[in-house]
């Protein structure tokens, strides 16, 4: 069936034939019959840009690859690629376990978590998803079903490889023991960017999870003010985990709801609502996945959608981070959600995004005047600083910038070309970036 697909940002739709395989054997058969435009695996569609689209080709809806098992003695999960982190958390938390890494949404499949090498609020302590993988099962271009371990080069090309080395069908990874479904959370309000950065650096050794919300519309001495949230799993409490949808975004929200006036008012209210310092108890869902409480929240940006821009710069490049925040503030760029985190050591994925440093993520309504030129300028500054842009959220990076930002690209290409010499696995992102 031909379907128009978009990423979560709802920009750049493209048509593809979508098929839903039920097991690795069906995946292998589809790989063997792939059309000239190639094929690509897709999970729950939470990549923001065009990473899970294959214009004119075949897209495998891998949510049909279900089933998982858990070894309580070792904490190891073996899950099919279509299993979501939500499904795993719902079953594991009551048993006293939690996934090793959770991004900002739990509606991500295991296959997607591998392909994007997702990260979370605990990266400074626990790295990204790929660092916890013991093995993965991959259907390669020749139709073979291969089990890969960290001893093999193709494993490291697949982790963070955006689905371009084959179709991930299964993964085995370690989980984290927890005593309850509650989080002990320290909340701190910061007055400017320097205070935010200093507070986050200070919290690295104190808390497993840290994240800061930044007010990009604050100017002058208040530029970069924020709310720092640091948490750890509570030592006691109930283990129930049944998060609910609290709101539903309208199916056809008009454009322009999120503008300078509305976002400035929201930012002021959110900042003032936060205590100067406080310790609170939260559930796992409100702490890790607050936006999941709003079904279809991406529709709030209107019919043109939105661009998520996330970059990382290494420690020592704080000047670049300050320049970008200052430029966003001075231009009044509207970002409804702006999140700052610290990364620790990255995983071994050759195209994995995280590296030790500062990462800033912005949600910007599409169509803002001068946005393309502004972000291209940021690309240059990020590359000059030795940083990079996150491919799982990208929708507009140029191919020449890709080569500058990802030093493992040439090695990744050699491994990928050996596994897929005809370039069977393709995506709109891969075509745009010359991959």
ZIMOLIN-V401014 format. One record per run of one state. SS is the DSSP state (helix for helix, strand for strand, loop for the rest). FROM is the first residue (numbers start at 0). TO is the last residue. If there is no record, write none. Layout:
# ZIMOLIN-V401014
ss=[SS/SS]
from=[FROM/FROM]
to=[TO/TO]
This chain:
# ZIMOLIN-V401014
ss=[loop/strand/loop/strand/loop/helix/loop/strand/loop/strand/helix/loop/strand/loop/strand/loop/strand/helix/loop/strand/loop/strand/helix/loop/helix/loop/helix/strand/loop/strand/loop/helix/loop/strand/loop/strand/loop/helix/loop/strand/loop/helix/loop/strand/loop/strand/loop/helix/loop/strand/helix/loop/helix/strand/loop/helix/loop/strand/loop/helix/loop/strand/loop/strand/loop/helix/loop/strand/loop/helix/loop/helix/loop/helix/loop/strand/loop/helix/loop]
from=[0/1/5/13/19/23/32/38/42/57/61/64/67/71/75/80/83/84/95/96/99/108/109/115/122/126/128/132/139/144/149/152/158/166/177/181/190/192/203/208/214/219/222/225/233/246/248/259/273/276/283/288/289/293/295/296/301/305/314/317/331/334/343/356/365/370/384/387/389/390/393/398/405/408/419/424/425/427/432]
to=[0/4/12/18/22/31/37/41/56/60/63/66/70/74/79/82/83/94/95/98/107/108/114/121/125/127/131/138/143/148/151/157/165/176/180/189/191/202/207/213/218/221/224/232/245/247/258/272/275/282/287/288/292/294/295/300/304/313/316/330/333/342/355/364/369/383/386/388/389/392/397/404/407/418/423/424/426/431/434]
